[in-house]
Amino acid sequence: MPVRLLSDTVANRIAAGEVVERPASVVKELAENALDAGAARIEIVLEGGGARLIRVSDDGCGMDRDDLVMAVERFATSKISSDEDLVGVATMGFRGEALPSIGAVARLAIATRRRDAPHGWRLSVEGGRKGEAEPAALPPGTRIEVRDLFFATPARAKFLKSDRAEAQAAAEAVRRMALAAPHVDFTLVVEERTLRFPAAAPGAEGYAERLAQVLGAETAAAMIAIDGQREGARLVGHVGQSHLHRATAGAIHLSVNGRPVRDRLLTGALKAAYQDVMPRDRHPVAALDIRVGPGEVDVNVHPAKAEVRFRDSGLIRALVVSTVRAALAGAGPTPYAAGSAEIARFATRTAPAAAWRPAAAPAPVWRPAATPARGLAQPGQSAFSVDLMDLPPIADPRVADAAPDEARDRPLGAAKAHLHDTYVLAETADGVVLVDAHAAHERLVYEELKRLRAASGVPRQELLVPDVVELDPADAERVLAAAPLLDGLGLGLEAFGPGALLVRATPAPLGPCDGAALVRDIAETLAEGDGEAGPVARRLDHILATVACHGSVRAGRKLKPDEMNALLRAIEAEPAASTCNHGRPTFVRLSTADLEKLFGRR
């Protein structure tokens, strides 16, 4: 068949397949044009989830007649004028594809007026056919209406979801833009519902206000402000504390120079920053903006402009990981607040007490291992070299000499009981705290092992009688391949026949421990991460987490009052102690108000 040049209409409809995926794409493109026009107020109206009508009105600079006529032509833009401009794009839009693509698949009407003009102009594009510009009366700014989206491409219309789902997607796009541009007033009207984000004041306080508008006051209150800089790149925004996480990555809001993006590099770096304090299958809450020079990032990767490429991706990743980790460490241990919604739901039960049944079977109690548990030391000794079972009364004046009333004023209060040989109950000045002793001590051991490894390597304890461990041949090969790394962690191994290993030394901070069980758990850890190509440090951290588990207080081990108080003080001193190595909370706080709600006192 002969080669033909496609008509402008067909070319625009093909281009629309990349630019206009759904109503949310139209909302994003039109709102970005409004931001480029310097708008301080943007109003978006949807009908039928945006399939019937999308109206975007702004108070920006507007256009004159000639600019309006040119704006609906493909590759016509006011944002760039040369190759040099393309290298350092500083505007939200620049490709000149959005308006002609939308006009090719929908009924597009644009009305616009400059501030110094006596009247405005109106132009319509229907299915790619452009009408004539006509005078129009309207206030300064631009109003764009998109009706019957995809009427010219019925096959695309069949892929749209329900009106509700499309409206939710559009609302999410507005939320992301509202976080990226807190100085702009956004209003979204869907049928009879209105979602409004008033313009926030400049500065950190104003951004915190916008954060509360978009994410909710309770979520915003559990977030930490961050501001980091490295080699000309800057990271600003807020990240959630370790106990604030979601099932999906939908609560991660990222932008680059104010442009909302969905970038795998940034998301992966954020996950890496939380890897020790959050469950692997959960995702953090964050609102971050990467600020780099326009020439340091390529925004011309995809027509939708949702993807970017950094000139120095390693620098950006390091900036995100180091800044977020420092912020989490600086915030100190923060308890999971078990009140609010959970307490409210329980307190409002109306069923008779006799008819109440637990929602699910109770979790089985984790019994202590056969090996002795390791514990906290006396002052002046290594924190993890003394067995709790042999620990004499602690002489630390911060604990032993502190009156109960004084201990209550500490963040984690004074220990009162050891419940089910697993949980430490502590009384604070304004409530109570429940601590999972094993999870908390596991975190303390883990952080101490990391410090030892970074300083001079984990000391090792040579065994008089080496342990022989029988493994699957594939597992044995994995462990042997990691033997040099394990040696730096205090675990000495060597081959001992097919599928067998000889344990000659164990990490000294653990004291007497079951070396065979430790090696089997490490083999499982290595097998789980066998397909990962992560850095050595990440693999070491995973292995250290397994080692720490073997050196921690076991559930079922009865703790003395001094031991419980020593554990509470150690948790207060460790910034990462809010969660265990697996991301589960180590302690839960109930305020006095929560207790009063629970018992119907308020």
JOKA-V879487 format. One record per backbone hydrogen bond with DSSP energy under -0.5 kcal/mol. NH is the residue of the N-H (numbers start at 1). CO is the residue of the C=O. Records with the same first field share a line. If there is no record, write none. Layout:
NH = CO / CO
This chain:
6 = 4
11 = 7
12 = 8
13 = 9
14 = 10
15 = 11
16 = 12
17 = 13 / 14
18 = 15
19 = 15
20 = 16
21 = 19
25 = 22
26 = 22
27 = 23
28 = 24
29 = 25
30 = 26
31 = 27
32 = 28
33 = 29
34 = 30
35 = 31
36 = 32
37 = 33
38 = 35
39 = 34
42 = 185
43 = 57
44 = 187
45 = 55
46 = 189
47 = 53
50 = 47
51 = 48
52 = 47
53 = 47
54 = 146
55 = 45
56 = 144
57 = 43 / 55
58 = 142
59 = 41
61 = 37
68 = 64
69 = 65
70 = 66
71 = 67
72 = 68
73 = 70
75 = 96
76 = 73 / 96
77 = 75
86 = 82
87 = 83
88 = 84
89 = 86
101 = 97
102 = 98
103 = 99
104 = 100
105 = 101 / 102
106 = 102
107 = 147
108 = 106 / 125
109 = 145
110 = 123
111 = 143
112 = 121
113 = 141
115 = 61
117 = 114
120 = 136
121 = 112
122 = 134
123 = 110
125 = 108
126 = 129
127 = 106 / 125
128 = 103
129 = 126
130 = 128
131 = 124
134 = 122
136 = 120
138 = 136
141 = 113
142 = 58
143 = 111
144 = 56
145 = 109
146 = 54
147 = 107 / 145
148 = 52
149 = 51
150 = 105
151 = 105 / 148
152 = 105
153 = 150
156 = 153
157 = 153
158 = 154
159 = 156
160 = 157
166 = 162
167 = 163
168 = 164
169 = 165
170 = 166
171 = 167
172 = 168
173 = 169
174 = 170
175 = 171
176 = 172
177 = 173
178 = 174
179 = 175
180 = 176
181 = 177
184 = 181
185 = 40
186 = 184 / 197
187 = 42
188 = 195
189 = 44
190 = 188 / 193
191 = 46 / 189
193 = 190
195 = 188
196 = 194
197 = 186
200 = 182
207 = 203
208 = 204
209 = 205
210 = 206
211 = 207
212 = 208
213 = 209
214 = 210
215 = 211
216 = 212
220 = 216
221 = 217
222 = 218 / 219
223 = 220
224 = 239
226 = 237
228 = 235
230 = 233
233 = 230
234 = 291
235 = 228
236 = 289
237 = 226
238 = 287
239 = 224
240 = 285
241 = 222
244 = 241
245 = 243
246 = 283
251 = 248
252 = 249
253 = 251 / 286
254 = 252 / 261
255 = 288
256 = 259
257 = 290
259 = 256
260 = 258
261 = 254
262 = 306
267 = 263
268 = 264
269 = 265
270 = 266
271 = 267
272 = 268
273 = 269
274 = 270 / 271
275 = 272
277 = 274
278 = 274
279 = 583
282 = 279
283 = 246
285 = 244
286 = 251
287 = 238
288 = 253
289 = 236
290 = 255
291 = 234 / 289
292 = 290
296 = 293
297 = 294
298 = 309
299 = 297
301 = 299 / 307
305 = 302
309 = 298
311 = 296
313 = 310
316 = 312
317 = 313
318 = 314
319 = 315
320 = 316
321 = 317
322 = 318
323 = 319
324 = 320
325 = 321
326 = 322
327 = 323
328 = 324
329 = 325
330 = 326
331 = 327
332 = 328 / 329
336 = 587
337 = 335
338 = 336 / 589
342 = 339
343 = 339
344 = 340
345 = 341
346 = 342
347 = 343
348 = 344
349 = 346
355 = 352
356 = 352 / 353
367 = 365
375 = 386
381 = 378
385 = 382
386 = 375
388 = 373
390 = 387
391 = 388
399 = 396
400 = 396
401 = 396
402 = 399
406 = 403
407 = 403
408 = 404
409 = 405 / 406
410 = 407
413 = 410
414 = 427
416 = 425
417 = 425
419 = 417 / 423
421 = 418
422 = 419
423 = 419
424 = 435
425 = 417 / 423
426 = 424 / 433
427 = 414
428 = 431
429 = 408
431 = 428
432 = 590
433 = 426
434 = 588
435 = 424
436 = 586
437 = 422 / 435
440 = 436
441 = 437
442 = 438
443 = 439
444 = 440
445 = 441
446 = 442
447 = 443
448 = 444
449 = 445
450 = 446
451 = 447
452 = 448
453 = 449
454 = 450
455 = 451
456 = 452
457 = 452
458 = 488
461 = 506
462 = 460
463 = 504
466 = 464
467 = 503
469 = 467 / 501
471 = 469 / 499
476 = 472
477 = 473
478 = 474
479 = 475
480 = 476
481 = 477
482 = 478
483 = 480
485 = 482
486 = 482
487 = 483
488 = 484
489 = 486
490 = 487
491 = 486
492 = 490 / 505
493 = 491
494 = 502
496 = 497 / 500
500 = 497
501 = 469
502 = 494
503 = 467 / 501
504 = 492 / 502
505 = 492
506 = 461
508 = 459
510 = 507
511 = 508
515 = 513
518 = 514
519 = 515
520 = 516
521 = 517
522 = 518
523 = 519
524 = 520
525 = 521
526 = 522
527 = 523
528 = 524
529 = 525
530 = 527
532 = 529
539 = 535
540 = 536
541 = 537
542 = 538
543 = 539
544 = 540
545 = 541
546 = 542
547 = 543
548 = 544
549 = 545
550 = 546 / 547
551 = 547 / 548
552 = 549
556 = 421
557 = 421 / 554
558 = 556
564 = 560
565 = 561
566 = 562
567 = 563
568 = 564
569 = 565
570 = 566
571 = 567
572 = 568
573 = 569
574 = 570 / 571
575 = 573
577 = 574
579 = 576
580 = 584
583 = 580
586 = 578
587 = 578
588 = 434
589 = 336
590 = 432
592 = 430
595 = 591
596 = 592
597 = 593
598 = 594
599 = 595
600 = 597
601 = 596
602 = 596
